[in-house]
Amino acid sequence: MKSWIKEVIPRFFVFGFGVNYPNGGIGKEVHEFIKLGISGVDIFPRNVSDPVQVWVTLKHLVEFANRKLVITTDQEGGGFSSLKNGFTPGVPPMALTATNNPVYSRRQGEIISRELSTVGVNTVFAPTLDVNTSLDNPIIGIRSFSRKPDDVLKYSTEFIKGLKSSNTAICVKHFPGHGPTNKDSHENLPVVEISEEEYRKIHLKPFEEAIRKGYADMVMTAHVLYPTIDNKPGTLSRKFMRDILREELGFEGVIITDCLEMKAMKNTYGVAKATVEAFKAGVDMLLISHSPDLQLESINALMDAVDDGHIQEARVKESLGRVERFIDKLPEFPESIYKVLKLTEKKDFEREVAEKSMVLVEREKVLPLRKDGSVLLLGVNVDNKTMEYLKTKLTGYVNITDILNLREDQILEDGRLSEPDFVLVLTYLRNLNGRNLENPLRSICKQNKNVVHVSLFNPYDILDFDFLPTSIATFGSLNHQLDALVKVLRGELMPEARFPLLEK
């Protein structure tokens, strides 16, 4: 094998690390890959405890590399943020749109960019430009700004302007679009049966505008198949990567895959084969987030493909030029620990944006909860930590009689539902799988007239459960969102947010 192949090929990879170590710590594998020449690392929640720890970890890796590294993370906002403790994740994109005020989108982008750049993260995998047209979408949902392309454009543009305030490289995603899917590419290969005309009118539009305006430094691919356009999923599609993204839209920056360990790639093609096929299709960088064995296997597979002529040297030089130009523009690693120590959560902003994004749908007047009244908490797919937090916040204002967990199709008729003054039903659903809950919820309404439904995640269940008297959408269950919810329940906050899903 030619020596230049061994030297150059690792440059096309960004790896996650720490999966085999306590708390996602750095280990020998990431050091070996950096010595081999990979371009960067991707930070996951497993790697994060607080801002100082993140800065120390990244400083060590940069010093070990003795060169600039592409340091990436997902920081979309709200729960879809890898950096939370000590940072300011804010609220997810759909909640920003619900505020009906793009200023919040820009402010959140500014805060995220400032915090990332302070600890040394130089590239953010955000914003999501997917237009979430499928209510059954289990993976995008509130990560999308809207089901309407114009809203996605309006709010993502302001978010990007905020991100650019601190010299953060921006990677828009997931091209060609993950919005119209009803499967999660982490688990399956989604197949979208829409016409090319519909695709271009709705799902291509935000990417086209972001690229035209020069907002995107990097584009992340989607492992989604559009059979009316090509017979290969976006990540592996020359039609999407070269014909549409490069030639038609004129994108000149770096194209990076979504993680190739996602089952849409791993189970359908294999990670190593997907690596080679994605590079052949026109991708510049390969993201592999978890397994050191698969990471090494993929590097070797791409080396072999170049060595045996399956991939031409000219193709390698083309992507190498883009990667080098991208890295050259990245800022130097921040050397000051003092700025990290001063990094504090912007609680005022988080409180404000959480309160401004609360959505209240009143079909019947139930709220506010009566002071000293009795309340039963009933959760569906809600973790115990969230239920206990709400119990703590409400105790002293109302009397919590019990905390129950409801399974789908489970009918509760044991007297506990009719006794309290209010039943607070909390759902955490990723799509409309909650359809199976209709009969149990109707049974609850027959037993108690004062039912308040709280949608803690994708708010689509508000549409499905339109027979419930009152519904609230929080767009997430981080503490500042739960605090805003408590204010609504107590009548201290009257939500004015718009509900994009109810708009035509």
Beta strands, then each sheet from edge to edge (+ up, - down):
strand 1: 13-16
strand 2: 40-43
strand 3: 70-73
strand 4: 75-77
strand 5: 80-81
strand 6: 123-128
strand 7: 169-175
strand 8: 218-221
strand 9: 254-256
strand 10: 286-288
strand 11: 359-362
strand 12: 374-380
strand 13: 399-405
strand 14: 422-427
strand 15: 451-455
strand 16: 470-473
sheet 1: 9+ 8+ 7+ 6+ 3+ 2+ 1+ 10+
sheet 2: 4+ 5-
sheet 3: 11+ 16- 15- 14- 12- 13-
end
